[in-house]
Structure formats: structure tokens, C-alpha cells
């Protein structure tokens, strides 16, 4: 019987720690303008896990609900001390899951994303490996 992976995520200061038992449900990079702004980078690497597989091990977090969202369970969470350690719920997109920013795992063996969303919105200097599926607008 194979052992389920255990992943550990932390915010920048280490106060907010999450633990995940199980493989990602969805693992992608997104280059839409919303993710660019939310991540403060040219892209965001987001990983979805089943909600029941995610545990908050330590730390407190604050919630932010994006304005104009039609779905009330869309939310972002972050460490109250450093503002890092992002995790969220994405509403109707993969309900029953928690989205965790892949960078919070800081694990070189963490699974690579399998596709890119909103490829056509990327900054033109980005060119990713050819083995990754590229969706033009979703």
C-alpha cells in the first residue's frame, strides 16, 4: 500500500502553517491579470487540494473577500503577521477544495504544474516548457 504524500506550507514568517495529506486535485500556473495582481508576480502557481485533506497546524489568519464576487464562498486568507501563506476558496471552480499558493510549500520536489491558464494574457517575455498544456483563455 502506497503512502499518501504529506505537504507542509508556511507563510513568510512561519507563524501560519498548513499541512496537506494527499495529492493535488488540480495544479496549474495562471497568467490572468487577476492572478498577476493577487500574486504580485507575472504568474501565480496555484494548487487545489480536497478541503478535508488540509489542516491549519498553527497561526492565525485574516480573510479577504474580493469585491464584486457573485459567489459568497470566494475568499482569500493570509497570515495576520506577515501577510503571506496564502490559501483560498475559489467558489464554483472546483467546489470542496482549498487553493494553496505553491510557493508556500518551498519544496523543490513539489509536483510541477500540468498546465497554464490564460496563456494569452501572460507578459510576452514568459515562455514555459513545451510539455505544459497551454489554455489560451481559461
C-alpha positions in Angstrom: 0.0 0.0 0.0 1.4 3.4 -1.0 1.8 6.2 1.5 -0.1 9.4 0.7 2.2 12.4 0.4 2.2 15.0 3.2 2.9 18.6 2.2 3.8 21.4 4.6 3.1 25.0 3.7 4.2 28.1 5.7 3.9 31.9 5.4 7.0 34.1 5.2 7.4 34.5 9.0 6.5 30.9 9.8 3.5 31.7 12.1 0.8 30.3 9.7 1.5 26.6 8.9 -0.7 24.3 6.9 -0.4 20.5 6.4 -1.9 18.6 3.5 -2.4 14.8 3.3 -2.9 13.7 -0.3 -2.1 14.6 -3.9 -3.2 17.8 -5.5 -6.6 17.7 -7.3 -5.6 20.5 -9.7 -2.1 22.1 -10.2 -1.6 24.9 -12.6 0.0 28.2 -13.3 -2.2 31.1 -14.2 -1.2 34.3 -16.1 -4.5 36.1 -16.0 -4.4 39.7 -14.8 -6.3 38.9 -11.6 -3.7 36.3 -10.6 -0.8 38.6 -11.6 -2.2 41.3 -9.3 -3.0 38.9 -6.5 0.4 37.3 -6.5 2.4 40.4 -7.2 4.2 38.5 -9.9 3.9 37.7 -13.7 2.1 34.5 -12.8 0.6 32.5 -9.9 1.2 28.8 -9.2 -2.0 27.6 -7.5 -2.6 24.1 -6.2 -6.1 22.7 -5.3 -6.5 20.1 -2.5 -9.6 18.4 -1.2 -10.8 20.5 1.7 -10.8 17.5 4.1 -7.1 16.9 3.4 -6.0 20.4 4.6 -5.2 21.3 8.2 -4.1 24.5 9.8 -1.3 23.4 12.1 -0.6 26.8 13.7 -1.2 30.5 13.4 -4.0 32.9 12.8 -5.2 34.3 9.5 -7.2 37.1 8.2 -9.8 36.8 5.4 -10.5 39.0 2.4 -13.5 38.7 0.2 -12.8 40.1 -3.3 -15.3 42.8 -4.2 -17.8 42.1 -6.9 -17.7 38.3 -6.5 -21.0 36.7 -7.2 -20.2 33.6 -5.2 -20.1 34.1 -1.4 -17.5 31.4 -0.7 -14.8 33.1 -2.8 -12.2 34.2 -0.2 -8.5 34.7 0.3 -6.7 34.0 3.6 -3.3 35.2 4.7 -1.1 35.4 7.8 -2.1 38.2 10.2 1.6 38.9 10.9 3.4 38.9 7.5 0.5 38.7 5.0 1.9 35.6 3.4 0.9 31.9 3.4 -2.0 32.5 1.0 -4.8 30.0 0.7 -8.3 30.4 -0.6 -11.6 29.1 -1.8 -12.4 29.7 -5.4 -16.2 29.4 -5.3 -17.8 27.5 -8.1 -14.4 26.5 -9.6 -13.7 23.1 -8.0 -16.0 23.3 -5.0 -14.9 21.4 -1.9 -11.3 22.3 -2.4 -8.8 24.7 -0.9 -6.3 26.5 -3.1 -2.8 27.0 -1.7 -0.1 29.1 -3.3 2.6 26.6 -4.4 5.4 28.8 -3.2 4.4 28.4 0.4 5.5 24.8 0.2 9.1 25.8 -0.6 9.8 22.2 -1.6 12.0 21.5 -4.6 10.3 18.1 -5.0 6.8 19.6 -5.1 4.9 18.5 -8.2 5.2 20.7 -11.3 2.1 22.4 -12.7 0.5 20.4 -15.5 -0.9 23.4 -17.5 -1.2 27.1 -17.8 -4.5 29.1 -17.7 -4.9 32.4 -19.6 -1.7 31.9 -21.6 -2.6 34.7 -24.0 -2.6 37.2 -21.0 0.9 36.4 -20.0 3.7 39.0 -20.2 5.2 38.4 -23.6 8.6 37.5 -22.2 7.3 34.4 -20.5 8.0 31.1 -22.3 7.4 27.9 -20.4 8.5 24.4 -21.1 6.7 22.9 -24.1 5.5 19.9 -22.1 2.9 22.0 -20.3 -0.6 22.3 -21.7 -1.5 26.0 -22.5 -5.1 27.1 -22.4 -5.5 30.4 -24.3 -8.1 32.0 -22.1 -9.3 29.9 -19.2 
